[in-house]
Amino acid sequence: MSLPLNPKPFLNGLTGKPVMVKLKWGMEYKGYLVSVDSYMNMQLANSEEYVDGALADHLGEVLVR
């Protein structure tokens, strides 16, 4: 059994790396993590939007709240 992981340091460690953010209603955003704040808002650069697993659009810079 693994110990619980604090998400804030984990997410801060992913800054500058490629990530995928999946929203609870099914949309996914893939891009490079620029920053995360204390409310878990995430800023992504060079991002793409995927709907039902298919590429929907190239968005560039986005803020996921």
Stockholm file with secondary structure:
# STOCKHOLM 1.0

chainA/1-65         MSLPLNPKPFLNGLTGKPVMVKLKWGMEYKGYLVSVDSYMNMQLANSEEYVDGALADHLGEVLVR
#=GR chainA/1-65 SS CCCCCCHHHHHHHTTTSEEEEECTTSCEEEEEEEEECTTCCEEEEEEEEEETTEEEEEEEEEEEC
#=GC SS_cons        CCCCCCHHHHHHHTTTSEEEEECTTSCEEEEEEEEECTTCCEEEEEEEEEETTEEEEEEEEEEEC
//
